[in-house]
Amino acid sequence: MTLTTAHLTVSLDGFVAGPDQTLEDPLGRGAEALHRWMFESDLEVDARWAKRILPPAGGAYVMGRNMYGPVRGEWSSYDGADGGPWRGWWGEDPPYHAPVFVLTHHEHEPIEMAGGTTFHFVTGGFGEALRLARAAGNGNVDIAGGASTVRQALAAGELDELTLDIAPVLLRAGERIFDGTVDVRLEPVEAEHSPWATHVRYAVSRPGGRD
């Protein structure tokens, strides 16, 4: 059985990014605090859930253009820090080590990176990116973000599992994961807690529809 999954950190009021996202502050104002459980906690429970963010080898990823970088409009509108084309936030060896299909309205040649990561740019929409990602690996796909791309997966009825790391932070503005999403049913199947975050893995289905 193959799975389509997503794993995001959210605030108590449901935001995955704060307001005023910029190149210097890509998560938006105040949103760095969401991820303290990953970088400041020395607890085994948080370390265990952090390892789940990147699923086992053999699958592929789908991500939105905003997750890939700050570029808007044509790709030539922004160059990387070295003066060359933008190649993602993660340096020359991104953590994915698998094919990554990036949603965009503007065509771009694939970019091969160190460690086995190749970014492919898809102009045909979410459904096309998901089809390509499933065909590129063993059928397992992780929706790497951001919130809009996860909402598209939920609206399409294509997400099997959603993991949320709920941080004890209030952002009060920004981008919520569930805004505009079709009705979905989230059934908790696993949960653990630390002072830094509450980690919950949900099975996803649509009432009266796909289970």
C-alpha positions as CSV (number, residue, x, y, z in Angstrom):
1,M,0.0,0.0,0.0
2,T,1.3,3.4,-0.9
3,L,0.7,6.6,1.1
4,T,0.4,10.3,0.4
5,T,1.4,12.2,3.6
6,A,2.2,15.7,4.9
7,H,3.9,16.8,8.1
8,L,3.7,20.4,9.3
9,T,4.3,22.4,12.4
10,V,1.4,24.7,13.3
11,S,0.6,27.3,15.9
12,L,-2.2,26.9,18.5
13,D,-4.3,29.1,16.3
14,G,-3.6,27.1,13.2
15,F,-1.0,29.1,11.3
16,V,2.0,27.4,9.6
17,A,3.6,30.8,8.6
18,G,3.4,34.2,10.1
19,P,2.6,37.5,8.3
20,D,5.1,39.6,6.2
21,Q,7.1,36.7,4.7
22,T,10.3,38.0,3.2
23,L,13.6,36.7,1.9
24,E,15.2,37.5,5.2
25,D,12.3,36.1,7.2
26,P,10.8,33.3,5.0
27,L,8.5,31.9,7.7
28,G,7.0,35.3,8.4
29,R,7.0,37.4,11.6
30,G,7.1,35.3,14.7
31,A,7.0,31.9,13.0
32,E,10.5,30.9,13.9
33,A,9.2,30.2,17.4
34,L,7.1,27.3,15.9
35,H,10.1,25.2,15.3
36,R,11.9,25.5,18.6
37,W,10.8,21.9,19.3
38,M,13.0,20.8,16.5
39,F,16.1,22.9,17.2
40,E,16.1,23.7,21.0
41,S,14.5,20.7,22.6
42,D,16.8,18.0,23.9
43,L,13.9,15.6,24.6
44,E,13.8,12.2,22.9
45,V,10.1,12.5,22.0
46,D,10.8,15.6,19.9
47,A,13.8,14.1,18.2
48,R,11.8,11.1,17.3
49,W,9.1,13.1,15.6
50,A,11.6,15.4,13.9
51,K,13.0,12.3,12.1
52,R,9.6,11.6,10.7
53,I,9.6,14.9,8.7
54,L,11.6,13.2,6.0
55,P,10.0,9.8,5.2
56,P,11.9,6.7,4.2
57,A,13.8,6.5,0.9
58,G,12.1,5.4,-2.3
59,G,9.3,8.0,-2.5
60,A,9.1,11.5,-3.9
61,Y,7.9,15.0,-2.9
62,V,5.5,17.7,-4.0
63,M,5.9,21.3,-2.9
64,G,4.6,24.7,-3.7
65,R,6.8,27.4,-5.3
66,N,6.7,29.4,-2.1
67,M,8.2,26.5,-0.2
68,Y,11.0,26.2,-2.8
69,G,12.0,29.9,-2.6
70,P,11.0,33.6,-2.6
71,V,10.9,33.9,-6.4
72,R,7.7,35.5,-7.8
73,G,6.9,35.9,-11.5
74,E,9.4,34.8,-14.1
75,W,12.3,32.8,-12.7
76,S,14.9,35.4,-13.8
77,S,13.4,37.8,-11.3
78,Y,15.6,36.6,-8.5
79,D,19.2,35.2,-8.3
80,G,20.7,33.3,-5.5
81,A,23.3,34.6,-3.1
82,D,26.1,33.6,-5.4
83,G,24.6,35.6,-8.3
84,G,23.4,32.5,-10.1
85,P,19.8,31.2,-10.5
86,W,17.9,30.4,-7.3
87,R,18.4,26.8,-6.3
88,G,16.3,26.5,-3.2
89,W,16.7,27.4,0.5
90,W,18.8,24.4,1.4
91,G,22.2,24.8,-0.2
92,E,23.8,22.3,-2.7
93,D,22.7,19.2,-0.7
94,P,19.0,19.6,0.2
95,P,17.6,17.2,2.7
96,Y,15.2,15.4,0.4
97,H,17.5,13.1,-1.5
98,A,14.7,12.2,-3.9
99,P,12.7,13.7,-6.8
100,V,10.9,16.9,-5.8
101,F,8.1,18.3,-8.0
102,V,7.6,22.0,-7.5
103,L,4.3,23.7,-8.5
104,T,4.8,26.8,-10.6
105,H,3.1,28.8,-13.4
106,H,6.5,29.4,-15.1
107,E,8.5,26.7,-17.0
108,H,12.0,25.8,-15.6
109,E,14.4,23.1,-16.5
110,P,15.0,20.4,-13.8
111,I,17.8,21.2,-11.3
112,E,20.0,18.3,-10.1
113,M,21.5,18.8,-6.7
114,A,23.9,16.8,-4.5
115,G,22.7,13.8,-2.5
116,G,20.1,12.6,-5.1
117,T,17.7,15.6,-5.0
118,T,16.4,16.8,-8.3
119,F,13.8,19.6,-8.5
120,H,11.3,19.2,-11.3
121,F,9.0,22.2,-12.1
122,V,5.4,21.4,-13.0
123,T,3.1,23.9,-14.7
124,G,0.1,21.5,-15.0
125,G,-1.2,21.9,-11.4
126,F,-1.3,19.8,-8.3
127,G,-2.8,16.7,-9.9
128,E,-0.1,16.5,-12.5
129,A,2.6,17.0,-9.9
130,L,1.2,14.3,-7.8
131,R,1.0,11.9,-10.7
132,L,4.6,12.5,-11.7
133,A,5.8,12.1,-8.1
134,R,4.0,8.8,-7.7
135,A,5.5,7.5,-10.9
136,A,9.0,8.8,-10.0
137,G,9.5,6.5,-7.0
138,N,7.8,3.7,-5.1
139,G,4.4,5.5,-5.1
140,N,4.8,7.1,-1.7
141,V,4.6,10.9,-1.8
142,D,5.1,13.5,0.9
143,I,3.5,16.9,0.4
144,A,6.3,19.0,1.7
145,G,4.4,22.3,1.9
146,G,3.5,25.0,2.2
147,A,0.0,25.4,3.5
148,S,-1.6,26.0,0.1
149,T,-0.2,22.8,-1.4
150,V,-1.4,20.8,1.6
151,R,-4.8,22.4,1.2
152,Q,-4.9,21.3,-2.5
153,A,-4.1,17.7,-1.5
154,L,-6.9,17.8,1.1
155,A,-9.4,19.3,-1.4
156,A,-8.5,16.7,-4.0
157,G,-9.0,13.9,-1.5
158,E,-5.5,12.7,-2.1
159,L,-4.0,12.9,1.4
160,D,-3.9,9.7,3.5
161,E,-2.1,11.0,6.6
162,L,-1.5,14.4,8.1
163,T,1.0,14.9,10.9
164,L,0.8,18.2,12.9
165,D,3.3,19.3,15.5
166,I,1.3,21.8,17.4
167,A,3.6,24.4,19.1
168,P,2.4,26.4,22.1
169,V,2.6,29.7,20.1
170,L,0.0,32.1,19.0
171,L,0.7,33.9,15.7
172,R,-2.7,35.6,15.3
173,A,-2.1,36.2,11.6
174,G,-0.4,34.6,8.6
175,E,-1.3,31.5,6.6
176,R,-3.5,28.9,8.1
177,I,-3.4,25.3,6.9
178,F,-7.2,24.8,6.8
179,D,-8.5,28.0,5.3
180,G,-10.8,27.3,2.3
181,T,-10.3,23.5,2.6
182,V,-13.2,21.2,1.7
183,D,-14.8,19.2,4.6
184,V,-12.4,16.5,5.8
185,R,-12.4,14.1,8.7
186,L,-9.2,13.8,10.8
187,E,-8.9,10.7,13.0
188,P,-6.1,10.8,15.5
189,V,-4.2,7.5,15.3
190,E,-1.1,8.5,17.3
191,A,-0.1,11.3,19.7
192,E,2.7,12.3,22.0
193,H,3.4,15.4,23.9
194,S,6.3,17.4,25.2
195,P,6.6,20.9,26.7
196,W,7.7,22.1,23.2
197,A,4.9,20.6,21.0
198,T,2.0,18.2,20.8
199,H,2.6,15.7,18.0
200,V,-0.4,14.1,16.4
201,R,-0.7,11.8,13.4
202,Y,-4.1,11.8,11.7
203,A,-5.7,9.5,9.2
204,V,-7.5,11.7,6.7
205,S,-10.8,10.9,4.9
206,R,-13.7,12.9,3.5
207,P,-17.1,12.4,5.1
208,G,-19.2,10.2,2.9
209,G,-16.3,9.8,0.5
210,R,-12.9,8.3,0.1
211,D,-11.5,6.5,3.3
